[in-house]
């Protein structure tokens, strides 16, 4: 069975530890250095007549932090926060470039020395990661080969949504089977494989949840129903 377990968002203290670890991973050494450099970069973006872009950075961080505290998102997880970390490094780079430019207007040598020092400090912090992927390989092929070698007739193989791509790539024993049911293709885009059946797919999902809901999950079931109604009503206008 292939499965990717959901990640725990963790308490706020764990988020602080993750921020410190990722600051070191990103080449900044200490979290406070990353925070100050990012704040300076945001100020530079705002002063460059891009207030909306500058506001987006802290809002995005606050949004991800809030979702993490609500256990809806694994805040600062190395894999799922990749977009946030890359964006933050880009903003820091803008701040560094602005500082170098300002120093160069005073004296060109100061700007050059500042850039060299900043680049040296940054690369000294990330040099150990050059050429070494920080996310361990999952080796899906070996998992699939193990299933092929050990499965017996009648076995049910459960695969997660994310694991299905790698499994399908390496699986050679059977031909794919098309499941003609709305729930099997649940994308909410008018031109996707689900097409105009997205209302039926959402309703079928709700009916499945209703059949398996426990007595203490009635509020969640009501929320699910409201969500289906809202999506079915609003999505055609998006």
GROMACS elastic network, one bead per residue, 0.5 to 0.9 nm:
[ bonds ]
;  ai    aj funct       b0    kb
    1   143     6  0.82982   500
    1   144     6  0.87400   500
    1   147     6  0.75000   500
    1   156     6  0.86339   500
    1   157     6  0.55715   500
    1   158     6  0.53071   500
    1   159     6  0.61366   500
    1   160     6  0.88067   500
    2   140     6  0.84808   500
    2   143     6  0.74795   500
    2   144     6  0.82747   500
    2   157     6  0.79802   500
    2   158     6  0.64810   500
    2   160     6  0.64283   500
    2   163     6  0.62750   500
    2   164     6  0.81075   500
    2   167     6  0.80074   500
    3   158     6  0.76365   500
    3   159     6  0.57667   500
    3   160     6  0.50111   500
    3   161     6  0.84092   500
    3   162     6  0.81774   500
    3   163     6  0.63868   500
    4     7     6  0.89192   500
    4   159     6  0.87213   500
    4   160     6  0.64435   500
    4   161     6  0.86076   500
    4   162     6  0.72622   500
    4   163     6  0.68810   500
    5   160     6  0.88690   500
    6    74     6  0.88258   500
    7    10     6  0.87014   500
    7    73     6  0.82532   500
    7    74     6  0.60822   500
    7    77     6  0.85394   500
    8    68     6  0.88812   500
    8    71     6  0.70870   500
    8    72     6  0.89428   500
    8    73     6  0.81222   500
    8    74     6  0.61314   500
    9    14     6  0.86386   500
    9    15     6  0.82891   500
    9    67     6  0.84540   500
    9    68     6  0.52129   500
    9    69     6  0.70182   500
    9    70     6  0.80107   500
    9    71     6  0.50191   500
    9    72     6  0.70628   500
    9    73     6  0.58429   500
    9    75     6  0.59786   500
    9    76     6  0.88341   500
    9    77     6  0.84267   500
   10    13     6  0.79816   500
   10    14     6  0.58645   500
   10    15     6  0.69459   500
   10    68     6  0.72114   500
   10    69     6  0.73408   500
   10    71     6  0.71725   500
   10    74     6  0.74504   500
   10    75     6  0.81131   500
   11    14     6  0.54135   500
   11    15     6  0.65964   500
   11    68     6  0.80336   500
   11    69     6  0.64844   500
   11    71     6  0.86561   500
   12    16     6  0.64450   500
   12    17     6  0.88421   500
   12    65     6  0.86581   500
   12    68     6  0.82659   500
   12    69     6  0.66811   500
   13    16     6  0.51546   500
   13    17     6  0.64887   500
   13    18     6  0.87272   500
   14    17     6  0.50550   500
   14    18     6  0.61431   500
   14    19     6  0.85942   500
   15    19     6  0.61070   500
   15    20     6  0.86578   500
   15    65     6  0.82972   500
   15    68     6  0.82963   500
   15    69     6  0.89791   500
   15    75     6  0.67889   500
   15    76     6  0.68220   500
   15    77     6  0.89097   500
   16    19     6  0.50774   500
   16    20     6  0.63427   500
   16    21     6  0.86847   500
   16    31     6  0.89087   500
   17    20     6  0.51598   500
   17    21     6  0.61936   500
   17    22     6  0.85834   500
   18    21     6  0.50210   500
   18    22     6  0.59799   500
   18    23     6  0.83775   500
   18    75     6  0.85071   500
   18    76     6  0.61961   500
   18    77     6  0.73746   500
   18    78     6  0.86883   500
   19    22     6  0.51641   500
   19    23     6  0.59669   500
   19    24     6  0.86469   500
   19    31     6  0.64663   500
   19    76     6  0.66326   500
   20    23     6  0.50969   500
   20    24     6  0.64435   500
   20    25     6  0.86871   500
   20    29     6  0.81906   500
   20    30     6  0.63601   500
   20    32     6  0.83917   500
   21    24     6  0.53024   500
   21    25     6  0.62442   500
   21    26     6  0.87141   500
   21    29     6  0.86473   500
   21    30     6  0.84567   500
   21    31     6  0.79520   500
   22    26     6  0.59443   500
   22    27     6  0.85547   500
   22    28     6  0.87802   500
   22    31     6  0.80774   500
   22    76     6  0.77684   500
   22    77     6  0.87594   500
   22    78     6  0.74398   500
   22    85     6  0.86335   500
   23    26     6  0.51335   500
   23    27     6  0.64690   500
   23    28     6  0.53633   500
   23    29     6  0.60324   500
   23    30     6  0.60325   500
   23    31     6  0.51771   500
   23    32     6  0.85603   500
   23    33     6  0.81598   500
   23    34     6  0.62164   500
   23    35     6  0.88647   500
   24    27     6  0.52209   500
   24    28     6  0.53277   500
   24    30     6  0.61358   500
   24    31     6  0.73629   500
   24    34     6  0.89897   500
   24   125     6  0.70696   500
   24   126     6  0.81894   500
   25    28     6  0.74950   500
   25    29     6  0.76799   500
   25   125     6  0.75113   500
   25   126     6  0.66907   500
   25   129     6  0.81288   500
   26    29     6  0.79184   500
   26    34     6  0.87538   500
   26    85     6  0.81903   500
   26    89     6  0.80568   500
   26   122     6  0.82634   500
   26   125     6  0.74349   500
   26   126     6  0.65521   500
   27    30     6  0.87405   500
   27    34     6  0.89004   500
   27   121     6  0.78301   500
   27   122     6  0.51542   500
   27   123     6  0.67486   500
   27   124     6  0.72905   500
   27   127     6  0.84654   500
   28    31     6  0.71376   500
   28    32     6  0.87425   500
   28    33     6  0.61664   500
   28    34     6  0.58386   500
   28   121     6  0.80362   500
   28   122     6  0.64684   500
   28   125     6  0.65266   500
   28   126     6  0.85749   500
   29    32     6  0.88121   500
   29    33     6  0.73319   500
   29    34     6  0.81680   500
   29   122     6  0.87983   500
   29   125     6  0.66113   500
   30    33     6  0.54398   500
   30    34     6  0.68354   500
   30    35     6  0.89481   500
   31    34     6  0.52035   500
   31    35     6  0.61903   500
   31    36     6  0.86742   500
   32    36     6  0.60612   500
   32    37     6  0.84314   500
   33    36     6  0.52820   500
   33    37     6  0.60246   500
   33    38     6  0.84178   500
   34    37     6  0.51515   500
   34    38     6  0.59225   500
   34    39     6  0.84632   500
   34    88     6  0.89237   500
   34    89     6  0.88431   500
   34    92     6  0.80750   500
   35    38     6  0.51755   500
   35    39     6  0.61094   500
   35    40     6  0.86204   500
   36    39     6  0.51094   500
   36    40     6  0.61720   500
   36    41     6  0.85875   500
   37    40     6  0.51378   500
   37    41     6  0.61801   500
   37    42     6  0.87097   500
   37    91     6  0.85548   500
   37    92     6  0.55768   500
   37    93     6  0.86944   500
   37    95     6  0.70790   500
   37    96     6  0.79458   500
   38    41     6  0.50054   500
   38    42     6  0.62325   500
   38    43     6  0.87053   500
   38    88     6  0.65692   500
   38    89     6  0.77628   500
   38    91     6  0.63756   500
   38    92     6  0.50222   500
   38    93     6  0.88083   500
   38    95     6  0.76564   500
   39    42     6  0.51106   500
   39    43     6  0.63438   500
   39    44     6  0.87419   500
   39    58     6  0.86473   500
   39    91     6  0.88191   500
   39    92     6  0.80883   500
   39    95     6  0.86700   500
   40    43     6  0.50965   500
   40    44     6  0.62797   500
   40    45     6  0.87463   500
   40    91     6  0.86716   500
   40    92     6  0.73923   500
   40    95     6  0.58407   500
   40    96     6  0.85479   500
   41    44     6  0.50534   500
   41    45     6  0.62620   500
   41    46     6  0.86597   500
   41    54     6  0.85137   500
   41    88     6  0.88071   500
   41    90     6  0.87185   500
   41    91     6  0.51561   500
   41    93     6  0.73181   500
   41    94     6  0.58102   500
   41    96     6  0.74321   500
   41    98     6  0.84465   500
   42    45     6  0.51429   500
   42    46     6  0.62431   500
   42    47     6  0.86816   500
   42    53     6  0.85356   500
   42    54     6  0.51851   500
   42    55     6  0.77259   500
   42    57     6  0.71618   500
   42    58     6  0.82014   500
   42    91     6  0.66169   500
   42    92     6  0.79722   500
   42    94     6  0.86038   500
   42    95     6  0.75273   500
   43    46     6  0.50944   500
   43    47     6  0.61712   500
   43    48     6  0.86550   500
   43    51     6  0.89985   500
   43    54     6  0.71146   500
   43    95     6  0.80297   500
   44    47     6  0.50847   500
   44    48     6  0.62510   500
   44    50     6  0.89869   500
   44    54     6  0.82359   500
   44    91     6  0.87985   500
   44    94     6  0.73339   500
   44    95     6  0.59289   500
   44    98     6  0.71450   500
   45    48     6  0.51408   500
   45    49     6  0.71522   500
   45    50     6  0.57468   500
   45    51     6  0.70776   500
   45    53     6  0.71752   500
   45    54     6  0.54532   500
   45    91     6  0.78615   500
   45    94     6  0.75737   500
   45    95     6  0.78970   500
   46    49     6  0.56722   500
   46    52     6  0.77386   500
   46    53     6  0.73946   500
   46    54     6  0.51532   500
   46    55     6  0.78227   500
   47    50     6  0.69667   500
   47    51     6  0.74910   500
   47    54     6  0.89034   500
   48    51     6  0.79456   500
   49    52     6  0.87353   500
   50    53     6  0.53840   500
   50    54     6  0.61886   500
   50    55     6  0.86700   500
   51    54     6  0.50127   500
   51    55     6  0.60287   500
   51    56     6  0.85585   500
   52    55     6  0.51184   500
   52    56     6  0.62123   500
   53    56     6  0.51316   500
   53    57     6  0.70207   500
   54    57     6  0.57691   500
   54    58     6  0.76860   500
   55    58     6  0.59843   500
   55    59     6  0.62631   500
   55    60     6  0.86069   500
   56    59     6  0.51337   500
   56    60     6  0.58830   500
   56    61     6  0.86221   500
   57    60     6  0.52663   500
   57    61     6  0.64321   500
   57    62     6  0.87766   500
   57    84     6  0.88669   500
   57    87     6  0.82330   500
   57    88     6  0.77113   500
   57    91     6  0.85070   500
   58    61     6  0.50539   500
   58    62     6  0.60968   500
   58    63     6  0.84571   500
   59    62     6  0.50876   500
   59    63     6  0.59910   500
   59    64     6  0.86020   500
   60    63     6  0.50215   500
   60    64     6  0.62020   500
   60    65     6  0.85301   500
   60    84     6  0.79727   500
   61    64     6  0.52682   500
   61    65     6  0.61186   500
   61    66     6  0.86043   500
   61    84     6  0.77239   500
   62    66     6  0.60456   500
   62    67     6  0.85702   500
   63    66     6  0.51645   500
   63    67     6  0.62262   500
   63    68     6  0.85619   500
   64    67     6  0.51257   500
   64    68     6  0.61123   500
   64    69     6  0.87027   500
   64    73     6  0.71609   500
   64    74     6  0.85340   500
   64    75     6  0.60877   500
   64    76     6  0.82617   500
   64    81     6  0.88832   500
   64    84     6  0.89607   500
   65    68     6  0.50140   500
   65    69     6  0.62677   500
   65    70     6  0.86682   500
   65    73     6  0.84701   500
   65    75     6  0.61054   500
   65    76     6  0.83852   500
   66    69     6  0.51158   500
   66    70     6  0.62487   500
   66    71     6  0.86434   500
   66    72     6  0.86453   500
   66    73     6  0.87249   500
   66    75     6  0.86746   500
   67    70     6  0.50170   500
   67    71     6  0.61805   500
   67    72     6  0.50623   500
   67    73     6  0.53237   500
   67    74     6  0.80348   500
   67    75     6  0.73729   500
   68    72     6  0.57797   500
   68    74     6  0.56413   500
   68    76     6  0.85340   500
   69    72     6  0.76330   500
   69    73     6  0.82003   500
   69    75     6  0.81880   500
   70    73     6  0.77387   500
   71    74     6  0.71676   500
   71    75     6  0.87313   500
   72    75     6  0.87922   500
   73    76     6  0.89833   500
   73    77     6  0.89845   500
   73    80     6  0.86061   500
   74    77     6  0.56374   500
   74    80     6  0.71821   500
   74    81     6  0.81082   500
   75    78     6  0.88472   500
   75    80     6  0.79463   500
   75    81     6  0.69477   500
   76    79     6  0.83195   500
   76    80     6  0.74032   500
   76    81     6  0.53505   500
   76    82     6  0.84514   500
   76    84     6  0.84333   500
   76    85     6  0.84526   500
   77    80     6  0.56126   500
   77    81     6  0.55765   500
   77    82     6  0.81739   500
   78    81     6  0.56223   500
   78    82     6  0.62722   500
   78    85     6  0.86213   500
   78   134     6  0.87712   500
   78   135     6  0.79929   500
   79    82     6  0.56985   500
   79   135     6  0.74614   500
   80    83     6  0.75958   500
   80    84     6  0.87106   500
   81    84     6  0.52700   500
   81    85     6  0.62592   500
   81    86     6  0.87076   500
   82    85     6  0.52253   500
   82    86     6  0.61433   500
   82    87     6  0.85194   500
   83    86     6  0.54085   500
   83    87     6  0.61922   500
   83    88     6  0.86388   500
   84    87     6  0.52085   500
   84    88     6  0.61465   500
   84    89     6  0.87583   500
   85    88     6  0.50268   500
   85    89     6  0.62468   500
   85    90     6  0.86674   500
   86    89     6  0.52032   500
   86    90     6  0.63055   500
   86    91     6  0.87959   500
   87    90     6  0.51274   500
   87    91     6  0.63685   500
   87    92     6  0.87365   500
   88    91     6  0.51245   500
   88    92     6  0.62004   500
   88    93     6  0.85984   500
   89    93     6  0.61260   500
   89    94     6  0.86946   500
   90    93     6  0.50361   500
   90    94     6  0.63926   500
   90    95     6  0.88462   500
   91    94     6  0.50657   500
   91    95     6  0.64549   500
   91    96     6  0.87800   500
   92    95     6  0.50758   500
   92    96     6  0.62427   500
   92    97     6  0.86529   500
   93    96     6  0.50076   500
   93    97     6  0.60975   500
   93    98     6  0.85406   500
   94    97     6  0.51545   500
   94    98     6  0.61941   500
   94    99     6  0.86698   500
   95    98     6  0.51118   500
   95    99     6  0.62047   500
   95   100     6  0.86352   500
   96    99     6  0.51222   500
   96   100     6  0.61764   500
   96   101     6  0.86049   500
   96   114     6  0.87554   500
   96   115     6  0.77016   500
   96   118     6  0.78088   500
   97   100     6  0.51049   500
   97   101     6  0.61610   500
   97   102     6  0.86930   500
   97   115     6  0.77832   500
   98   101     6  0.50535   500
   98   102     6  0.62406   500
   98   103     6  0.86652   500
   99   102     6  0.51639   500
   99   103     6  0.62374   500
   99   104     6  0.85573   500
   99   111     6  0.78421   500
   99   114     6  0.83460   500
   99   115     6  0.89697   500
  100   103     6  0.51378   500
  100   104     6  0.60499   500
  100   105     6  0.87074   500
  100   110     6  0.77225   500
  100   112     6  0.71693   500
  100   113     6  0.86346   500
  100   114     6  0.61309   500
  100   115     6  0.62522   500
  101   105     6  0.63378   500
  101   106     6  0.89477   500
  101   108     6  0.86146   500
  101   111     6  0.62064   500
  102   105     6  0.52500   500
  102   106     6  0.68829   500
  102   107     6  0.89101   500
  102   111     6  0.74016   500
  103   106     6  0.52783   500
  103   107     6  0.62242   500
  103   108     6  0.70519   500
  103   109     6  0.83988   500
  103   110     6  0.56646   500
  103   112     6  0.85830   500
  103   114     6  0.79991   500
  104   109     6  0.67043   500
  104   110     6  0.58355   500
  104   112     6  0.72419   500
  105   108     6  0.64392   500
  105   110     6  0.88930   500
  105   111     6  0.79243   500
  106   109     6  0.89461   500
  106   110     6  0.76658   500
  106   111     6  0.83840   500
  107   110     6  0.54699   500
  107   111     6  0.69106   500
  108   111     6  0.53167   500
  108   112     6  0.64214   500
  108   113     6  0.87059   500
  109   112     6  0.51121   500
  109   113     6  0.60268   500
  109   114     6  0.84274   500
  110   113     6  0.51550   500
  110   114     6  0.60026   500
  110   115     6  0.86263   500
  111   114     6  0.50971   500
  111   115     6  0.62591   500
  111   116     6  0.86624   500
  112   115     6  0.52102   500
  112   116     6  0.61954   500
  112   117     6  0.85651   500
  113   116     6  0.50882   500
  113   117     6  0.59977   500
  113   118     6  0.84518   500
  114   117     6  0.51227   500
  114   118     6  0.60009   500
  114   119     6  0.84864   500
  115   118     6  0.50964   500
  115   119     6  0.60014   500
  115   120     6  0.83826   500
  116   119     6  0.52143   500
  116   120     6  0.59849   500
  116   121     6  0.85561   500
  117   120     6  0.50655   500
  117   121     6  0.60833   500
  117   122     6  0.85050   500
  118   121     6  0.52575   500
  118   122     6  0.61171   500
  118   123     6  0.86307   500
  119   122     6  0.51310   500
  119   123     6  0.60748   500
  119   124     6  0.83881   500
  120   123     6  0.53558   500
  120   124     6  0.59763   500
  120   125     6  0.86393   500
  121   124     6  0.52014   500
  121   125     6  0.64724   500
  122   125     6  0.52958   500
  122   126     6  0.66155   500
  122   127     6  0.85971   500
  123   126     6  0.50590   500
  123   127     6  0.55028   500
  124   127     6  0.53640   500
  124   128     6  0.80881   500
  125   128     6  0.74402   500
  125   129     6  0.87215   500
  126   129     6  0.54547   500
  126   130     6  0.67640   500
  127   130     6  0.53646   500
  127   131     6  0.89133   500
  128   131     6  0.83016   500
  128   132     6  0.77563   500
  129   132     6  0.51588   500
  129   133     6  0.70275   500
  129   134     6  0.70041   500
  130   133     6  0.79116   500
  132   135     6  0.89235   500
  133   136     6  0.69604   500
  133   137     6  0.84305   500
  135   138     6  0.89458   500
  137   140     6  0.85351   500
  138   141     6  0.86903   500
  138   142     6  0.89993   500
  138   143     6  0.88964   500
  139   142     6  0.57322   500
  139   143     6  0.69060   500
  140   143     6  0.51096   500
  140   144     6  0.62325   500
  140   145     6  0.86321   500
  140   163     6  0.81396   500
  140   166     6  0.61851   500
  140   167     6  0.68520   500
  140   170     6  0.80233   500
  141   144     6  0.51496   500
  141   145     6  0.61288   500
  141   146     6  0.85797   500
  141   166     6  0.75901   500
  141   167     6  0.75461   500
  141   169     6  0.86229   500
  141   170     6  0.59907   500
  141   171     6  0.85655   500
  142   145     6  0.50510   500
  142   146     6  0.61088   500
  142   147     6  0.86961   500
  143   146     6  0.51265   500
  143   147     6  0.63965   500
  143   148     6  0.87512   500
  143   167     6  0.84721   500
  144   147     6  0.51387   500
  144   148     6  0.62376   500
  144   149     6  0.86840   500
  144   166     6  0.87214   500
  144   167     6  0.63056   500
  144   170     6  0.65970   500
  144   171     6  0.65497   500
  145   148     6  0.50151   500
  145   149     6  0.61798   500
  145   150     6  0.86691   500
  145   170     6  0.80344   500
  145   171     6  0.80025   500
  146   149     6  0.51554   500
  146   150     6  0.61614   500
  146   151     6  0.83271   500
  147   150     6  0.52504   500
  147   151     6  0.55499   500
  147   157     6  0.85046   500
  148   151     6  0.57824   500
  148   152     6  0.88975   500
  148   171     6  0.80624   500
  148   172     6  0.87405   500
  148   173     6  0.76201   500
  149   152     6  0.88440   500
  151   154     6  0.85582   500
  151   155     6  0.63912   500
  151   156     6  0.88580   500
  151   157     6  0.87413   500
  152   155     6  0.57419   500
  153   156     6  0.89732   500
  159   162     6  0.81790   500
  159   163     6  0.60025   500
  159   164     6  0.57713   500
  159   167     6  0.78890   500
  160   163     6  0.50195   500
  160   164     6  0.59648   500
  161   164     6  0.53747   500
  161   165     6  0.77389   500
  162   165     6  0.63805   500
  162   166     6  0.80559   500
  163   166     6  0.57373   500
  163   167     6  0.61791   500
  163   168     6  0.86584   500
  164   168     6  0.59121   500
  164   169     6  0.84990   500
  165   168     6  0.53544   500
  165   169     6  0.63548   500
  166   169     6  0.51046   500
  166   170     6  0.64942   500
  166   171     6  0.85449   500
  167   170     6  0.54995   500
  167   171     6  0.58453   500
  168   171     6  0.52294   500
  168   172     6  0.82343   500
  168   176     6  0.84591   500
  169   172     6  0.82327   500
  171   174     6  0.74452   500
  171   175     6  0.89753   500
  172   175     6  0.76389   500
  174   177     6  0.87809   500
  179   182     6  0.86698   500
  179   184     6  0.64864   500
  179   185     6  0.88447   500
  180   183     6  0.88119   500
  180   184     6  0.73856   500
  180   185     6  0.88940   500
  181   184     6  0.55367   500
  181   185     6  0.74661   500
  181   201     6  0.81031   500
  182   185     6  0.56494   500
  182   186     6  0.66085   500
  182   194     6  0.69510   500
  182   197     6  0.64244   500
  182   198     6  0.73391   500
  182   199     6  0.89449   500
  182   200     6  0.64075   500
  182   202     6  0.83775   500
  182   204     6  0.75390   500
  183   186     6  0.55800   500
  183   194     6  0.89299   500
  183   198     6  0.87700   500
  183   200     6  0.80622   500
  183   202     6  0.75465   500
  183   203     6  0.89963   500
  183   204     6  0.64855   500
  183   205     6  0.66022   500
  184   194     6  0.86892   500
  184   201     6  0.81295   500
  185   192     6  0.88432   500
  185   193     6  0.66894   500
  185   194     6  0.53734   500
  185   198     6  0.85288   500
  185   201     6  0.76199   500
  186   193     6  0.84215   500
  186   194     6  0.60536   500
  186   197     6  0.84914   500
  186   198     6  0.64583   500
  186   201     6  0.59196   500
  186   202     6  0.74211   500
  187   190     6  0.85826   500
  187   192     6  0.64373   500
  187   193     6  0.73015   500
  187   194     6  0.57986   500
  187   195     6  0.79232   500
  187   198     6  0.69548   500
  187   201     6  0.87413   500
  188   191     6  0.87803   500
  188   192     6  0.73658   500
  188   194     6  0.72103   500
  188   195     6  0.76237   500
  188   196     6  0.87946   500
  188   197     6  0.88711   500
  188   198     6  0.57904   500
  188   199     6  0.87231   500
  188   231     6  0.89653   500
  188   235     6  0.79302   500
  189   192     6  0.52102   500
  189   193     6  0.83608   500
  189   194     6  0.74271   500
  189   195     6  0.64783   500
  189   196     6  0.83961   500
  189   198     6  0.79029   500
  189   235     6  0.86495   500
  190   193     6  0.85022   500
  190   194     6  0.75785   500
  190   196     6  0.61397   500
  190   197     6  0.88955   500
  190   198     6  0.82049   500
  190   236     6  0.81960   500
  191   194     6  0.76771   500
  191   195     6  0.54109   500
  191   196     6  0.82769   500
  192   195     6  0.51684   500
  192   196     6  0.88041   500
  194   197     6  0.56345   500
  194   198     6  0.60634   500
  194   201     6  0.82022   500
  195   198     6  0.64518   500
  196   199     6  0.73705   500
  196   200     6  0.85923   500
  197   200     6  0.53021   500
  197   201     6  0.61629   500
  197   202     6  0.87091   500
  198   202     6  0.60874   500
  198   203     6  0.85041   500
  198   232     6  0.79486   500
  199   202     6  0.51943   500
  199   203     6  0.61254   500
  199   204     6  0.85043   500
  199   228     6  0.80362   500
  199   229     6  0.89940   500
  199   231     6  0.82016   500
  199   232     6  0.57266   500
  200   203     6  0.50500   500
  200   204     6  0.59508   500
  200   205     6  0.84929   500
  201   204     6  0.50995   500
  201   205     6  0.61972   500
  201   206     6  0.87206   500
  202   205     6  0.50894   500
  202   206     6  0.63659   500
  202   207     6  0.87840   500
  202   228     6  0.60355   500
  202   229     6  0.89796   500
  202   231     6  0.84056   500
  202   232     6  0.79996   500
  203   206     6  0.50571   500
  203   207     6  0.62430   500
  203   208     6  0.86668   500
  203   225     6  0.84393   500
  203   228     6  0.67412   500
  203   229     6  0.88074   500
  204   207     6  0.50314   500
  204   208     6  0.62190   500
  204   209     6  0.86677   500
  205   208     6  0.51465   500
  205   209     6  0.63184   500
  205   210     6  0.86423   500
  205   228     6  0.89611   500
  206   209     6  0.50545   500
  206   210     6  0.60815   500
  206   211     6  0.86931   500
  206   221     6  0.79705   500
  206   224     6  0.67401   500
  206   225     6  0.65744   500
  206   228     6  0.74710   500
  207   211     6  0.62666   500
  207   212     6  0.88207   500
  208   211     6  0.52717   500
  208   212     6  0.65476   500
  208   213     6  0.85692   500
  209   212     6  0.53201   500
  209   213     6  0.57240   500
  209   221     6  0.72281   500
  209   224     6  0.84743   500
  210   213     6  0.52196   500
  210   214     6  0.86629   500
  210   218     6  0.88725   500
  210   221     6  0.67359   500
  211   214     6  0.88067   500
  213   216     6  0.81306   500
  213   217     6  0.59781   500
  213   218     6  0.73055   500
  213   220     6  0.87941   500
  213   221     6  0.72266   500
  214   217     6  0.52709   500
  214   218     6  0.73290   500
  215   218     6  0.60823   500
  216   219     6  0.76414   500
  216   220     6  0.86575   500
  217   220     6  0.52413   500
  217   221     6  0.61764   500
  217   222     6  0.86906   500
  218   222     6  0.61043   500
  218   223     6  0.85609   500
  219   222     6  0.50388   500
  219   223     6  0.62250   500
  219   224     6  0.85860   500
  220   223     6  0.50045   500
  220   224     6  0.61416   500
  220   225     6  0.86693   500
  221   225     6  0.62357   500
  221   226     6  0.86902   500
  222   225     6  0.50633   500
  222   226     6  0.62713   500
  222   227     6  0.85527   500
  223   226     6  0.51062   500
  223   227     6  0.60958   500
  223   228     6  0.87029   500
  224   228     6  0.62929   500
  224   229     6  0.87614   500
  225   228     6  0.51667   500
  225   229     6  0.63524   500
  225   230     6  0.86650   500
  226   229     6  0.51318   500
  226   230     6  0.61073   500
  226   231     6  0.85957   500
  227   230     6  0.51149   500
  227   231     6  0.61141   500
  227   232     6  0.85059   500
  228   231     6  0.52134   500
  228   232     6  0.60262   500
  228   233     6  0.84862   500
  229   232     6  0.51969   500
  229   233     6  0.60777   500
  229   234     6  0.85259   500
  230   233     6  0.51933   500
  230   234     6  0.59246   500
  230   235     6  0.79849   500
  231   234     6  0.53552   500
  231   235     6  0.53617   500
  231   236     6  0.85608   500
  232   235     6  0.58928   500
  232   236     6  0.74329   500
  233   236     6  0.69301   500
  233   237     6  0.81350   500
  234   237     6  0.56321   500
  234   238     6  0.68816   500
  235   238     6  0.52949   500
